[in-house]
């Protein structure tokens, strides 16, 4: 089916449906009401499925030790009774933050680690951090061979970069690391410092465009900004699984990864599983009662405003009219159809045929009349010939 045909079909179906509901097509009232409720139930189920399986569906969250991440995407108090968090192995604390999230300027968290990355030829590796605004990251790195160093803010930009690595507007900073040969001396290391201005995911990428494997040594020093926990409630500590119950619209679930023994150089990028447990009464309230109210109101309107088709008027078609008949006249019923061939008496006249002698007498009279006519014609011809002969003889004399 072509695109135009699908559009025409969709338009025809919609016009047929709305025309049936809003009395634009001849149809019985009960049939209109059934079509109305079928569409209302279909719309309610579709909306509930989209909310539960798309908008507030389970998702994965990248997290690194010392990350402090508020869970705000795919989570809403009205539709989520609780938030189920499962860690891939990292220990974390779970909190409920009340009110607006505010940064505590008097506190910060320092973290440092020395690690190394092994990058295969024509491949890239990266670190993923979640930084609050006014955080600071300082890197010192030394590479055996030429590498490309890129910083990207936001997961959407990172996905774009993975498809088009030469994009101009998807990265925050881009530099080149030249081959240092040996990383024994401190002078071989180059520095990079970044102060964050927005709370988001930050991706630090090392790309190897060479045709050989490369090692890069990295010293990471983090000075993280922290939220103010004065209006917070601790739900779980040093856990790998936590269920955070939401009791109010101003509550925000938050996790703080506390596993400091994790080696960032392993680059396995642990992902937390986040699931919104649906609040059933909210779905019923949003999709059940409005549908029930709208259905009752429209059903009453149809009962009062619409009317059943006039079956006595043959010019009006109803929903029972066969598709193969263009007129409103129905085909004859089976009882009126002849079940056996007609009899001889029904086809011929009711009067009796003439007797044989009468038919024979009539034929003889016809023959006599014909014979007399022939004799008269012959005698007339003979007299005419005699007259003509006499006339010729007189002329010769």
N, C-alpha and C positions, 0 to 999 in steps of 0.2 A: 504494500500500500504506500503510495506516494505521500509526501508531506502535505500537499494541498488536499488530498483525499482525507487524510487524518484530521486536518483542520475543519473540513466541511462536515465530517462525521461528528466531531466533537461539538461543533456549533449546532448541528441538527439535533443531537442528543440533548444538549442543554436547552434549546428552544422547545423541544418536545416535553422535557421534564417540567420546566417552569410554566409552559403553556397549560400543561395538565393540572398543575397545582393551583394556578391563579385564574382558573376558569376561562382560559383562552381557547380551550379545545373542548368539544362535547364529550362528556364522560360522567359516569356516575359519581355521586359524592363519596361513597365508600371507597371507590377506587382512588380518587384524588387523595383522600386522607391516608390510605395505605402507602401511596408513593411518597407523600410528604414525610411520614415517619421513617420510611426506609432511608431516605436521603439524610434526615437529621441524625439517625443512628450511625450511618456511614461517616458523616462528617465528624461526629463526636469521637468515634473510635480512631479515625485517622489522626485527629488532633492529639489525642492522648498518646498514640504510638509515636508521633513525631516528638512530643515533649519528652517522653520517657526514654526513647531509644536514640535520639539525635541531640536535642538541646541539652539534656541532663544525663547523657550516657556516660558509662565508665571511661576513664582515660588514663594515660600514663604520664608521670611527672618526673622529669630529670632532677636529680638531687645529688649534691656533693657534700662531704663533711663540712660542718660549720654553716651550711645554708640555713637560712631562716625564711620559710616560704609560706605566705598566706594562700589558702586554697579558696579561690574566688571564681575560677572558671568552671562551668558545668555544675555549679552548686548554687542553690537558692533556698532560703528558709521555707518558702511557701510550698515547694515541691519536694524538698529533701527533709526527711525526718531525722536522719543521721548520716554522717560521712564515715565510710569504712575505708581505712588506710592500711595497706599491707606493704611492708618494706621487703626488698630483695635480699636483705641480710644486714643492712646498716641499722644501728640503734638510733632511736630518735625520741623526742619528747613531743607530746601533743597538748595543745592549748586551745582554749576558747577565748578570743579577744572580743571584748565588749566595746561598742562605740567605734569611733574613728581610730584607725591605726595611726599612731604617732611615733616618731623616732625620738629616742632618748639621746640628746646631745651630750649628756654627761657620761655615757657609757659607750664602749666599743669592745670588739673582740679581735685579738691578734692571733694569727695562725701562720705557720711557716712550714715548708717542707722542701726537701731536696729530692728530686726524682730525675728520671731519664726516660726518653721516648725512643723506641725503635720503630723507624718509619721505612716501610718497604718502598721499592722503586715505583714511581708513578702513583703514589697513594698519599692520603692525608690523614692526620690524627688530630684530635682536639680535646680540650678541656671545656666542661660546661659548668658555670657557676650561676647562682642567683644572688645578685647584689642589691641591697637597698641603696637608695640615693645617699650621697655623701660618703660612700665607701671608697676604699683605696686599694689598688692592687699594684704590686711592684714585681717585675719579672727580670731575672738575669739568665740569659740562655747562651749556649755555645754549641755550634754545629760543626761536624766534621766536614760537611760539604755544603753547597749552596742550597738554601731553603727559602720558602716564601712564608712570611708570618702575617696572619690576618686576624682582625678582631671584628666580630659581628655582634650586634645588639638585637635581640628578639628572635624567637624561633621561626617566625615567618620569613625573615630575611635569611636565616640560615638555610631554610628549605629552598629558597630561591638560589642561594649560592651553590648548593649542592647540584642543582640542575644546570646553572650557568655560572661557572666559576670565574668568568671574566666580566661579570656585571659591574657597573660603575657606581650604582647607588645602593647596593645591598650591604656594603660593609662600612664599618666605622673607621678603621685604620688598616693600612696595608704597608708592610715593610719587607726588606730582603735581608736575610742572614747570610753573610759571606763565609766561605770556608775558613775555619780557624786552624785546621789541621789537628792540633792537640789542645785539649781544654784543661790542661794542668794548671796553667797560670791564670790568675784572676783577670789579667788584662785581656784575655781572649773572650771574655763574656761581654755581651752588649746588654744595655738596660732598656726597659720599657716600663713606664709608669702611667697609670690610668686612674682618674678620679671620676666616679660615676655621678651622673646627674639625674638618672631616672631608675626606678626599681624595675628590673627586668632580668631576663636570662642573657648571660654574656658568654660568647663562644670564642675561645682562643685556639686558632687553627695553625698547624704547621704542615705545609704542603711540600712534598718531595717530587720535583719534576725531573729528577735525574734517572738514569738507567741503572742505578745501584742503590742498595740499602744504605740508610744514614742513621747515625745515633745523634741525639741532641740532648745535652744536659741542661736542666732547668732548676733554678731556685725560685720558689714561689713564696711571697710574703703578702699576707692579707691583713688589712685593717678594716674590719667590718663594722658598719653602723648597726645598731640594734633597736628593736621596738621597745616602747615603754610597756612593761608588764604589770603596771599598777592595777589596771582594770581587767586582768586576765584570770582565768581559772585553769589550773593544771588538770588535765584529764588522764594522761598516762606518762610515765617516765621510763627511759631506757627500755623501750619496747620495739618489737618488730611488727606489731599489729595493734591497731587502736581504733575504737569506735567513738566518734565524737558526736554527741547528741546536740541538735540545735533547738533551742527553746525560744528564741526571739529573732526578729528580723535584723537586729543590729549586731548579731553575733557572727564572728568570722573564725573558722577553724584555721589553725596554724601548726606547722611542724618545724622542729628545730633538730637538725641532724647532728648527733653528738659523738659519732664514732670517729675519733681522731687517729686511729691506727690504720686507716684506709690509705693505701698507696695510690696516689693520683696517676702515677705512670702506668698503671695496669690498663687504663683507658677502656674499661668494660662498660662505662656509662650506666650506672645503676638507675633503674626506673621504678618509682613507687606506683602502685596500683591504687587509684582513687575511684570510689564508687559511691554514688548518691542513692541511699535507700529511699524509695518513693514514699511520700506521705499520701496514703490512700484517700483519706477524707478530702484532701485538697483537689485531687483529680475528680472525685465525685462531685464536689462543690462546683468546680469550674466547668465540667463537661456534662454532669448529670442533670442538675437542677435547671440551668439555662435551656438545655435541650428540651426538658420536660415542659418548662413554661412556654417556650416558643411553640412547641408542638401543640399544646392545648389551645393556645390563643389562635393559631392558624387553623386548627381543626374547627373551632367555633366559627371563625370567619367563613370557612368553606361551607359549613352547615347552613349559615344564614344567607350568604351572598350567592353561592353557586346553586344551580338547579340541575336536576336530572334531565337527560335528553328526552325529547318527546318521541316516544316510540310509534305514535300514530302518524306522524309526519314522515313520509318516506323520503323527503328531501334532506333529512338530517341523518348523518351517519353517526354511529356510536362505536364503542370499542369492540363490539361483537361482529362488526361488518367484516366479511371475508376479504382477504387481501386480493383475491383474483377477480373481484367484482368491482367495477367502477361506480355503479349506481348503488343506491341504498336498498334496492329491492333484493331480498334474499332469494336464493334458489328454491325451487319447489321442494316440499317435504317428500320424504320417501313414500308416504302413504298415497300420494297423488300420482305416482309413476305407475304406468301399466306393467303388471307383472307377467301377462300372457298375450299372445297375438290376438287381434280382433277376430270376431266370428264373421261368417259369411252374411248372416242376417243383418249385422250392424253396418256392413259396408254397402250392400245392395239395397235397392228400393224395397219398400214394404209391400207394394202391389204385386199380384201374382203374374207370371208371364202368360202370353196368349197360348191357346191350345194348338196342337200340331195341324189339325185340319184347317183351322182358320189361317194359319200361316201359309199352308199349301194352296188354299183357295185364292188367297191374295196374290200369290205368285202366278197362278194360272190366268187370272184376270189381267194381270199385267202383260202376260204373253199375248193374249187375244187382242188387247188394245194395240200393242206394238205391231201385230200382224195386219190389222185393219189399216193402220196408218201406212204401212208399207205398200198395201194394195192400192190405196188411194193415190199415193205418190206415183206409183207405176202407171196407173190409168191416166193420170193427168199428163204424164210425160208422153204417153203414146198419142193422146189427142193433140198435144202440142206439135209433135213430129208430123202428124198427118196434115195439120193446118199449114205448117211450114212447107210441106211438099206440094200442096195444092197451090199455094201462093207462088212457088217457083215455076210450076207448070203454066200458070196463067201468064207469067211474064214471058216465057219462051214463045207462047202463041202470039 
